[in-house]
Each structure stands twice: as C-alpha cells, then as structure tokens.
Amino acid sequence: MTTLESPGPTLGVVGGGQLGRMLAEAAGPLGVEVIVLDPTPECPASAVCREQLVGDFDDEAGIRELAERADVLTFEIELADQDLLDRVSEETGIPVHPRPATLELIHDKLHQKRALREAGIPVPPFRAVEDADDVREAIEEFGAPVMLKARTGGYDGRGNVPVESAEETEDTLEAVAGPAMVESFVDFEREISVIAVKGDGEVATFPVGENVHEEEILRETVVPARSDDDALERARAVATDVLELLDGRGTYGIELFETADGEILVNEIAPRPHNSGHWTIEGAVTSQFDAHVRAVLGWPLGSTELRSPTVTANLLADVDDTREARLSNVDRILETPRASLHWYGKHEARPLRKMGHITVTAREGETRAELLETARELRDSITFNE
C-alpha cells in the first residue's frame, strides 16, 4: 500500500533539461521532491525543482551526492553513464529506474536493433559499418537510399543522415563522425509512436500518436494517429513486446514505422519520457511525466485514457545564430481556447533548438486535421526574431 507523508520521497534525476523540468512539475502534486544533476547552471529544471547539482552526466562525485540525497534515481537523457549509475546504485543501495542495463542496451543503436531482432520484434534491415566500403556494400544490399545512423549520442534527428548514392558515402560518414550503422530506408505510410509505461508488475500504453518530422526533427504529434484500428492495435502489441526486453520501471518512448501494407517496424526506443508524449499533459488522464514518477517509485501508474483528440506542435527557434531566448507574439496562443503553451526556460535560442511546445485539444466534432491546422497556425504566429 502506498502511503504519503511529508516530506515525501525525493527523486534524483540525471539531466535537467525540458524533460527534467516537466518531471519536476508532475512530481510536485504527488508530494515528490526532485533534485537534478546537470552541467548547465540554471538549467530548465532548476526553476521548478528543489535543487540543482551542477555537474556533468558522468561526474562520479555528482552522481554519488545525488544518490545520497534521493530515494530513487532516474535519468532524462541517454548521455547518463550507465556503468557509473550501476556502480553507485550497488554501493549506496539506491535503486535506478530504468535499470542501467536498459540504458546500456539503448545507448548503442546497433546493439538495440540486434536485441530487438533476436527477440523477434520487427525492425528494418540493418548492418554495422566501419568505413565507406561498408556503406557502399549496404547500398548494394538494401538499395538506395539508406539511412546512416550514429550508433551513440544522436537525438532529435542528429546523427541520422540519408545517403542517396554510393558517391555520398565519404561525406556522410564524416558527418556522423563515429561508430555507425546503416538501415534500409523504410517507405513508410506514417511515423507513429507509443508511450509505454512499466511499473511494479504493471504495464500500460497511451494511445498511439502520429509524428510529423521535417529535417529529421519532430514538428507535430497527432493523437490518436490517423490510422485504422488494426494498425494501432499492432503498434500497441509491438510496444508491449518491446517492454518485455527492457529492465526497470519508467516511461519509454517507442518510435515506429507503419508501412503502406500495414507492417509495424521499430525505429528507435527512448528509455525516458519522449517528445512525442508531451500531448499527454493535456490530452490524457495521467501524463507521461506523472506516470514516470509513479513508475520509478513503484506506485500505481494511473490511467492512460485519452481525454480528447490532441495535437502538439514543437516551438523551434527560428533564428540563424545564437541569441537571448525571447518569444514574441504569444498572445495569440494564450487567447485561444483549448490551447496550452509550454515554455522550457532555456536562456539561449539556437537554430532549430526546441524551446517549448503548444498543445491544442479538440472541441466536440473537431477533426484531427482541423486540430493540426490550428496548432500549426498558432506555432507559425510566434517568433524568436524581433
């Protein structure tokens, strides 16, 4: 039985970006205090959490101090050092969720895909590459174009480079700059994702979202995804199978491709709340952040039921250089019924940096296409250029 008291449990979070900020916002009403470790002074989460420890994600002294002051550790960024987390957890007795073993599996995309394939979970054809000759062989095997991916460190589309022909291999390998893999290019009908939660003997999935990318960066998420019920059920089933591979409690973002013939393929997995799940704050009974806090503490997960069809649009900095973060013309968003603005509190705007998001929920009878149009109009009405 879960018992609340004051002061409540303390959650230590490695990473204090926008995900850490929204985790802290969700934790407060549950009586859970949050301390984050992040290398950036006055990181986004610092404005809403109890305290920030300034230190790198692999700072052993910082991780140990975080563990000493927390009841459970979690992370909001894959750059967390899995070996260090595992060692500190073992030596201090403070659990880490999701488990560091899961972080290690996810950290290398090649290992991730191999584990998925061995478990019988559908993935696009792939292979490891060491040099330009390997990439050319992959193009011969899979056909052009192919997707060249950095095995580690890539996020928000970074580290993913399409290769249109064998003549481009040298330049694209240089752009990835590190261990790489090649995937067959998937001619998908739509990109979708399932936000899935693993608790203490309990598993839950949120409704499937449809993701719209541009330049490999997520721009909008439409929920429910505009697909047929059979495809959505297959996506939930694949996501549930993926959860069985992952060790430890928490929220996971599972990105998928839906092909024209209805096949569901796993693209990537994030062992944390995910950008494509931000819609849950307004659109679901329990948000993905609330569910993550509950899960890592071993509490009941809460309902993942949809409140309303919902669209989220990311606010990307429309600037050509680095400058002070100032978002202008927000009145339009604030005056619009059923529209919600989320500002991440980042101090600098850089080209295409995620600075916030807008969520729009549906009025009765409103279609998802109309919702998406409203979200885009609101998003396009604001600017970081004065």
N, C-alpha and C positions, 0 to 999 in steps of 0.2 A: 504494500500500500504506500502511495506517495504522500508524504507529509510536508507541508510548507511551514516554514518558521522564519523569523527574522533574527540576524541576517540569513539570507538564503545561500544556496551554493554559489560558488564562483567558477566561471568558465574562463579558462585561459585560451586565447586564440592566437595562433601564429599567423600574422598578417592583419593589417588594419586598414585595408582599402575599402572600397564601397561595400563589398560583401561583409566585411567585419563590422562596418557601420550599421548595416541592416540587421545583422545578427544581434548586435547590442540593442537596437531599437525593439527587436522582437523579444529579447530576454527580459527587459525591464518589467513588463506587466506580469511576468511569471515569477517575479521576485529573485531573478538570477542576475548576479553582477558579473560584468565582463572586464577582463584585463587583456590588452592586446600587446603583442610584440611586433614592432615594425621599424624598419630603418629610417623612415621619413619622419622627422619631427612634425608634430601636429598633423598626423595622418588623418584621413577622413573619419575613421572610427573614434578618434580621440575626443571629438566633440560630444559624443553620446555614451561613451563607456566610462567605467570608474577610473581607469588609469591606462596610460600607455607606457610600456617599457621600450626605450629606443635601442634597437639592436638589429643586426642582420638576421635573416631567417636561419642561418647556420651558426649563430652566436651561441656557443655552449653555455656561457655564463648567463646569458639572457634566457635561454630555454630552461635552465635549472631554476632561475629565480621565478619564472612564470609557473613552473611546476610546484614550487614551494608555496605559492600563493593561491593555487587553484585546486579545485576538487576533480576536475576533468580537463584534459587538453584536447583541442581540436585545431583545425587549420582552415584558412580560406584561400590558400594559394598553394599550387603544386611545387613551388620552389622551396617549401619546407624540407629540411634534411631528415629523411626517413630513418637513417641509421642513428642519428643523434636523438631523435624523438624516441626511438625504440630503447636506446641505452638509458636515457634519462627516466623513461617510464619504468623500466625494470629496476633501476636503482632507487627511485623515490616511491614506487608503488602507486603513482598517479596514472590512471588509465588514459590512453589516447584513442580517440574515435574520430573518423575511421582509423583502423589499425595501421601502423606504419607499413606493414606488409602490403596493404592495399595501395598505399601511396607509392611504394616501390614498384608495384605492378603497373600502375597508371603512368608513372613518371616517364617510362620509356615506351613510346607508342608501338615500337616493333614487338617488345615483349607483351604488351597489352593485346595486340592483334593475334599473336601466336597463342596466347592463353584462351582468347575467345574462340579461335578456330578449333583448338584442341577440345574445347567444351561443346563443340557442335553448334555454336552460335554463329549465325550468318554474318560474314564480313566480306568486303570487296577483295578481289585477288590482290596480293601484295608480295613484296620481296625486299630484303635488305640490299642496300647499295653502298659500295665503298668508293667508287670513282666513276668517271664519265663513261667508261666502257660498260660498267654495270647498268647505268641508266639507259644507255643505248640498247642493251640486251633486254631490259624491261620493256622498252618501247616496242621492240620486235615481238616480245611475248604477248603483251597486253594490247598493243596498238596505240597510236597517238590519238588524242593527248593522254598524258598520265599526270598524276599529282605527286610531286616530290615534297616530302614532309621531313622536317627536322624531327629526329626521334625524341629529343628532350627540349624543354624550355619554350616551345611555341604555345601561344594563346592568342585569342581574339584575331585569328587568321594569320598571325605572324608565324613564320617558319613553314608556311604552306605555299608552294609555288607551282603553278601549272606549267608543264613542259609540252609545247606544241609539236616539237620535232627534234630529231637527233642532233641537229645543229645548235640547239639551245642548251645542251647539257652542261657545258663548262660554266656558262654564266649563271645558270640556276643553282648548280652545286655551290658556287661561290656565294650566292645569296643566302643559301641555307647555312653555310659555314659551320659544319659539324656533322656528327653521325646522322645518317639519313636513311630513309626508306622510300620506296615508290609504291603507290597504289594505282590500280586500274581506275581510269576515270569512270565515274558512275553517271550514266544518263538517267538522272532521277526525275520523277514526277514532281516531287516536293521534298524539302528537308523538314524533318519533324524531330521532336524531342519529347522524352518522358522524364519528368522529375519524379524520382522514386526515393522512398524512404525506408531505411532498415532500422528497426527498433529492437527491443529486447523480446525476441520471439514474435515479432510483429512486422509485417511488410505492408506498405501502402504505395499506390501510384496516383499521381494527379492526372487529370485529363490531358490528352496528347495535344501538344502545341505545334503549330506550323511556323517555321522560321524563314524569314526572308533575309538573305545575305547579299551584300554588294562589296566587291573587293575583299572577299573572304571575311568580312566583318558583319556581325549580326545587326540588322537595322530594325526589324519588326518581328513580333511574335503574335500570331493569331490563335485564339483558343475558343472553342475546340478547333483542331485542324480541319481544313476543308477537304476531308476525305470520306470514304464510305466507312460504315461501321465495322466491316470485316477487316479492313486495313488497320483501323485504330485498335481493334482487339488484338491483332497480330503484333502491333507495336508494343502494347502493354505486356503481352506474353513474352516477347523478346526481352523487354526491360526487366521483367521478373526473373528470367533466366540469368541475365547479367548479374543481378543482385546476389544470386547464389554463389557467384565466383568471388565476391568481394567480402572482405573480412572487416567487421566492425560496424558500429551503428552510425547513422547520419543520413543526410540528404545527398543524393547523387544526381548529376545531370547526365542523361544518356542521349546522345545525338544520333539520329538515324536517317537513313535514306529510304524513301518509298519509291520504288521503280514503277515504270509505266505498267508492268504486268502484275503489280501488287506485292512484289517481294520487299521484305524489310531487311535492311543491312545496317549493322552497327558502324557508325563513323568514328566517334570518339566518346570517351567517358570522363567525366569530371567528378572527383571524389569530394564534392562540396556543393553548396548551393550554386546555381548556374544562372547566367544572364537570361536564358530563355525561360526561367521560372519566376522572374520578377513580377509577372502578371498575377501571381498567387496572392500578393499583398492585398489587392482589392478584389480579385476575381475568385478566390477560393475561401472556404470557411476557415481553414488554417493555412498560413503562408508557408512557403518552403523554409523560411528562416525560423519561424516558430517551430516547425516540425524538426528542424535540425537540432535546435536547442533541446527540445523534448527528447529526441532520439539519443543524443550523446549522453544525456543524464539518465537514460533508462526509463523515462516516463512514457505514458501513453502518447501516441503520435498525434492524435487529433484527426478530425475529418478532413479529407482531401476533396470533398464535394465542390463542384463548380457553383458559384453564386450566380454568375452571369457570363454570357459570352464577353470576351475581353480582348483588347489589343494593347500591346506595349510597343512604344517606339523609343529607341535609344536617342539620347541627345549627344551627338558627336561634335567636337569643337570644329567649327567651320573657319579655321584660321590657317595661315600659311607659315606661321612661325610660333615661337613660344611667347606667351604673354600672360598678364594677370587674368584670372578667370572672372569674367563679368558677363552674365547672361542678360540680354536686353529683350524687352517686349514680352515679358512673362504674363502680363495682364490677361492676354487672350486665353491662356491656359487656365488661369485662376478663375476667370469668369465663366468658363464652360462647364455646365452641369455634367457630372459623372466623369470629369477629367481630373486626374491627380498628378501633381508634379513631385518628382523625387530628385533632389539636388544632392550630389555626393560630397560637396565641401572640399573639392580639390582646389588648391591655390593657383595652379598653373593650367592654362589651356594650351594644348599642343595639337597639331594636325591630327584629326580623326580620333582624338582621345575621348573615351567615354566619360562624360561629365555628369550625366543624370539620365533619367528616363521619364516618359509620360505614359500613364495608363488611362485607358478610356473603357468604361463598362457600358453595356448596351441598355438602352431603354426598351420597353416591350415592343416587339415586332421589328426591331432594328436588325439588319443583316450584318454579317461579319464584313462584307465588302464595304458597307457604309461606315462601319466602325473603323476599318483600316483607313478609309479616306479621311475621316475626321482626325485620326491620330496623326496622319501624315501632314495634314493641313496645319495642325497645331504645332507639330515639330518644325515645319518649314517656316512658321511665322516668327520664330525666335532666332537670335543670332548672338555669337560671341564677338562679332565685329561691330564696333560702334561707329 
